[in-house]
C-alpha cells in the first residue's frame, strides 16, 4: 500500500472512530437525561442542556457518516443497497437537526421558566419520524449488503438496533403528546422510557459498528 493510500485509510479510520464515539456519547446523554431521578437532581435547565449536547453529538456523528466516511450521493448506476444506505444516513442527519431545534427550544424555555410544569425536552415527533424512515432504509440496505460500498458499512445487528431505537423514540414522542383537553401528557412514563430505551439501542448500535469491531487491522 502506498503512503498516500495508507494516509487516506488512516484518516478514514479516525473519522469512523469519531462517528462511533459521537453516536455513543450522544446516546449516553439522552439516556441520562431521560432518567427522572437525574432530572429531579439537576433541574430542568441542566437536563435540557444534557439533551441539547447529546443532540449535537448525534448531528456531528451523522454528518461524518453522511459526508466523510465514504458514502456518495446516489447517481445513475448506483447499486440499490448503496442508495438505501446513503438516503438512510441523509434522513437520519435531517432528524438529528430536528432534535437540535427541539432540544434548543426546550433549553431556552427551561432557562426562562425552570419551574414550569412539564419543563424540559420531550421526544420530537418529526425527528422521530425521520429516524423511523432512516431505520427502514438501513434495513433495506442490509438486505442487499453484498452490494454496499463497503461490506461493514451496515451490519444487520446494528441496523435492527437502530430501528428498535427509532421505534422507542416514536413511542416516546407519542407519550409526550400533550392532550389539549387536559394539558397533560398522554404518558409521561412512556415519554421518558421510550427515550431511555431508544438511547440504549443507539448506544449498542454504535458499539457494534465501531471501527475496532468492523474494520480490519490492516485498514487502520
C-alpha positions in Angstrom: 0.0 0.0 0.0 1.4 3.4 -1.0 2.0 6.1 1.6 -0.9 8.2 0.1 -3.3 5.2 0.4 -2.1 4.4 3.9 -2.7 8.1 4.9 -6.2 8.1 3.4 -7.1 4.8 5.1 -5.8 6.1 8.4 -7.8 9.4 8.1 -10.9 7.4 7.2 -10.4 5.2 10.2 -10.1 8.2 12.5 -13.3 9.6 11.0 -15.1 6.3 11.6 -13.9 6.3 15.2 -15.3 9.9 15.6 -18.6 8.8 14.1 -18.9 5.9 16.5 -17.9 8.0 19.5 -20.4 10.7 18.5 -23.3 8.3 18.4 -22.2 6.6 21.6 -21.7 9.8 23.7 -25.0 11.3 22.3 -26.8 8.1 23.2 -25.4 8.1 26.8 -26.5 11.8 27.3 -30.0 11.1 26.0 -30.3 8.0 28.3 -29.1 10.1 31.2 -31.5 12.9 30.5 -34.4 10.6 30.4 -33.9 9.3 33.9 -36.4 11.0 36.3 -34.0 10.9 39.2 -31.4 12.8 37.2 -33.9 15.4 36.2 -35.0 15.8 39.8 -31.4 16.1 41.0 -30.1 18.7 38.5 -33.2 20.6 37.4 -34.9 21.4 34.2 -32.1 23.6 32.8 -29.3 21.1 33.2 -31.5 18.3 32.0 -32.4 20.2 28.8 -28.7 21.1 28.3 -27.9 17.4 28.6 -30.3 16.6 25.8 -29.1 19.5 23.7 -25.4 18.5 23.9 -26.5 14.9 23.1 -28.3 16.1 20.0 -25.2 17.9 18.9 -23.2 14.8 19.2 -25.7 12.9 17.1 -25.6 15.6 14.5 -21.8 15.6 14.3 -21.7 11.9 14.0 -24.5 11.9 11.4 -22.5 14.4 9.3 -19.4 12.3 9.4 -21.5 9.2 8.5 -23.1 11.0 5.5 -20.2 13.2 4.2 -16.9 11.8 5.3 -16.8 8.1 5.7 -17.1 7.1 2.0 -20.7 7.3 1.1 -21.6 9.1 -2.1 -25.0 10.6 -3.2 -26.9 8.2 -5.4 -26.4 8.6 -9.1 -27.1 6.6 -12.3 -25.7 3.1 -11.9 -25.6 3.3 -8.1 -26.3 -0.1 -6.5 -29.7 -0.2 -4.8 -28.1 -1.0 -1.4 -25.8 2.0 -1.7 -28.8 4.2 -2.5 -30.7 3.0 0.5 -27.5 3.4 2.7 -27.0 7.0 1.6 -30.6 8.0 2.0 -30.7 6.3 5.4 -27.8 8.5 6.5 -29.2 11.6 4.9 -32.7 11.2 6.5 -31.1 10.4 9.9 -29.0 13.6 9.7 -32.1 15.6 9.0 -33.7 14.0 12.0 -30.8 15.0 14.2 -31.2 18.6 13.1 -34.8 18.5 14.1 -33.7 17.2 17.5 -31.2 20.1 17.7 -34.1 22.5 17.2 -36.4 20.9 19.7 -33.8 20.4 22.4 -32.6 24.0 22.0 -36.1 25.3 22.2 -36.6 23.3 25.4 -33.4 24.6 26.9 -34.4 28.2 26.2 -37.8 27.6 27.7 -36.3 25.9 30.8 -33.9 28.9 31.3 -36.9 31.3 31.2 -39.2 29.3 33.4 -37.4 26.4 35.0 -40.2 25.8 37.5 -42.9 25.4 34.9 -44.9 22.2 34.9 -43.5 19.8 32.4 -40.5 22.0 31.7 -37.8 20.1 29.7 -37.4 18.3 26.4 -39.7 15.6 25.1 -39.0 13.4 22.1 -39.7 15.4 18.9 -42.4 13.8 16.7 -40.9 14.8 13.3 -37.4 13.9 14.4 -38.7 10.5 15.5 -40.5 10.0 12.1 -37.2 10.8 10.3 -35.4 8.2 12.5 -38.0 5.6 11.7 -37.7 6.3 7.9 -33.9 6.1 8.3 -34.1 2.8 10.2 -36.3 1.3 7.5 -33.9 2.4 4.8 -31.0 0.9 6.7 -32.8 -2.4 7.0 -33.4 -2.3 3.2 -29.7 -1.7 2.7 -28.5 -4.7 4.8 -30.9 -7.0 2.9 -28.6 -6.3 -0.1 -25.5 -6.0 2.0 -23.3 -7.6 -0.7 -23.9 -4.5 -2.9 -22.8 -1.9 -0.3 -19.8 0.3 -1.0 -18.2 -1.5 2.0 -19.4 -4.7 3.5 -19.1 -3.4 7.0 -20.9 -0.1 6.2 -24.1 -1.6 7.6 -24.4 -4.7 9.9 -27.7 -6.5 10.4 -27.4 -6.3 14.2 -26.7 -2.6 14.2 -29.5 -1.9 11.7 -32.1 -3.7 13.8 -30.9 -2.0 16.9 -31.2 1.4 15.2 -34.7 0.5 14.0 -35.7 -0.6 17.5 -34.3 2.6 18.9 -36.3 4.6 16.4 -39.5 2.8 17.4 -38.7 3.6 21.0 -38.2 7.3 20.2 -41.5 7.2 18.3 -43.2 5.7 21.4 -41.6 8.5 23.4 -43.0 11.1 21.1 -46.5 9.6 21.3 -46.3 9.6 25.1 -45.1 13.2 25.1 -48.1 14.4 23.2 -50.0 17.0 25.3 -53.8 16.5 25.2 -55.5 19.8 24.6 -58.4 19.0 26.8 -56.4 18.4 29.9 -53.0 19.9 29.1 -51.3 16.7 30.3 -49.1 14.2 28.6 -50.5 11.1 27.1 -48.0 9.1 29.2 -45.0 10.8 30.9 -43.8 7.3 31.8 -43.5 6.3 28.1 -42.1 9.7 27.1 -39.2 9.0 29.4 -38.9 5.2 29.0 -39.1 5.5 25.2 -36.2 8.0 25.1 -34.2 5.9 27.5 -34.7 2.6 25.6 -34.1 4.3 22.3 -30.8 5.8 23.5 -29.7 2.4 24.8 -30.4 0.8 21.4 -28.4 3.6 19.6 -25.6 3.1 22.0 -25.5 -0.6 21.4 -25.5 0.0 17.6 -22.6 2.5 17.9 -20.6 -0.1 19.8 -21.3 -2.8 17.2 -20.2 -0.6 14.3 -17.1 0.9 16.0 -14.0 0.5 13.8 -12.3 -1.8 16.2 -15.2 -4.3 15.6 -15.7 -3.9 11.9 -12.5 -2.5 10.2 -9.7 -5.0 9.6 -6.5 -4.1 11.4 -4.7 -3.7 8.1 -7.1 -0.8 7.3 -6.4 1.2 10.4 
